């Protein structure tokens, strides 16, 4: 008979057992569940709700179950439904009557809320570590490419010259925001719900703060109804995970483009590329493509759980069993994507010469041509028109702005002198953009210093 079966006169239908059971996925919570039960048992003994001997027997029995599960010696039961009832059933089988007292003052509702919070805190810590590793790599690569010129784009059209360092530091800022979101999410996850019971607390004299201290929580939850019905922290984690995946996907999209022969800005390491079963010449950026593809999977988990939660009345509802698979899968895939992406990025070869040639083409220095005219006293809107005409002339004659002779330049404005050539060189275009946050070498160096200071605060 099931541990909750006293009120029932017939067994659950076999199909319902299979449909209702969550042990095939929530077994992943066994460590969190057992550690939470140990803390609960110690508190029950401390409060005199059970005897010290009973508390010691429960904790010792749970330690043995934890070791056996980790060693693969435990076969979970579908009839016991979930990890909570499986552990309790095993405990009763091992230590007898004392095991039946573990659930005193507790419901599976606050028990699962505790387990999921413990898991989410751990997931946040792991993903934070992954991001820290990636951020440090971006800083290292930026330092190596302070002088690597490349074109900057808008609408995938060449716009203005920048450096690879500046481009990489843009992603540093994206992932820095992700670190902040994870940190914020952990603050709201770091609340201990045990003691809320099914929805209305308990008449037992529980010491919730004592349990929270044992399990490393910063505080206890404030409302018993909210304690068991809240999954905001899971949704918040999935939201942060979705943004991280979006940033990875954008980066991967650029690397896919840059690895084409049309761009040839990068060469993927053989260890992070694959071949074709039919075309022997192919070297495909499959790793970057798969990370890009997995972003949709994580986005789907976020939307799925939002949809699950949107119509639920207080307090706990069985619908909320659907929180775990999205959380587990998003966490697992995000971790794999981050670690694989970091390895791929660390081994990429950036082709500086091709990037430099790319920056020279496409009239990326046209804005600087217009700015030169403004400094000569021409209103910007007129300078814009003059520059546009010069670009059109160059297109028709297959020239760059730097290819124009002094005589040709005079046809567009008598104010143009030979000092224009220096004013629109790549180095000048980049390094004169000294505004804070800009691509000038001095500013990118400062951005790296700021980035290292930020990372130092995390350690």
Phi, psi and omega in degrees: 000146179291155183297339179255014194273007184299330184274351187259148182256349179219158182287153175295140177302143183301322179293324177292320176306314182292319182290321187281330187291143177240006186296335181291347173233328184278003171302337180297344180269014188298321179295313179298318182296316182289318177297321177296321179291324176298314180297320179296317181295318179297322179293318179300319179291318180300323183275358180076015179282326167234166181282162177300321180296319179293318178298318179295320180295319179296312182297317180296318178296319179294323177299319179294320178296318178301314180296319182290322177295315180299328181273000179076023183265000184248131174254117183286153183257129176295325182295333179279358169076302189218177183295327182295310182288329176297313180296316181295319178298316177299318182297313179299321178295333184268322186241358175080218189304324180300327180297332180289346182269352183301322188277007178300129177073020185218150174238158173297337180295311178281337177293313181290325176299320177296312183301315183292324176294317178300316180297315183295320176301316180295319179297317179300316180297319181293314181294324175301315178299320178298317180292322177300316178299316179294317180298318179295324176294318179299320177297318179296314180293323179298318177299324182285340187237033178299331183251010180275106181283145176205162176280140168266151188236148158228142183058024186060022173249142180302132186242295180214151179286142175222190172245157176300324178301315180296319179297314180296323181290339173296319177290328175303317180294322178300311183287335174296318177297323178298319177299320178295319179295319178297320179297317178297318180299321181294325178302316182278341176278335190280049178233137188264115186269347185299136187112347177284343181066211179289322177191339190235028178072208184207159177276350179287151181276076182278148173253089185293323180297324179297317178296317180300317180296318180300322186266001175079026176273149181283332185199172174258157178291157189261341186220126187294322177298311181294327183302319184267344183255353183279125168230020178304321184294328176290315179298320179295320176297316179296326176294313177298319179297321180296320178293320177298315180296324177297318178293318176299319182296319178297317179297316180296321178300318179294319180294325176298313179297314184294338181273354177288158177295332180295322176267303182057032178283331183225158171237122179288141173294144181302331181289348182235031177218166180227169180250183180255146179285345183236329184255105188293343183275349191286142169226101190264138178278055187298326181297312179297321180294320182291321175298317177301318180292323182291346177300320179297326179296315180291319176303319181298322178296320178298311181294325180297314182288324174302318180292320178299318187276344195295334185242018187272126173284161176289143009248267182281143173225150184298337176309328188290351171299338182282007179279336194280313182299317175299319180296311182298314185290318179297316179299311182298313182290323178296316178300314180295319181295317181295314182292321179291318179299317181298318177296320179296313182295324181294337185253359180291143172259119176271125184270092187300320183296319180290320177298319180297316178297323179296323179291332180286332183271171174075013176058039180295345179263013183294322179298323179290329173300313180295319179296325176301315180294322178299318179294342176274000177103004180274132177303146186302318183297324176289319179299323178298316181293317180299315181296319178301319178294322178296320178296314179301318177300316180297319180299316182293330183253011176053053178232165169259168178299325179288343179279344184292139179282166179300323179293318178297320182296323181297334180294337181269329175193132179291348181278350182281126177242183182289349176290350177299321186301317177291327183290335182245018173291157181303314183299318179291316180304320182280308192280347174276351177273073188268005178301145182305128182091358182276182186273357179304144184306318182297325180283323178292322175300319178293323178297323178292318176301314179297321179296318179293324178295320178297316182293327180296328180291338182278340185275000000 
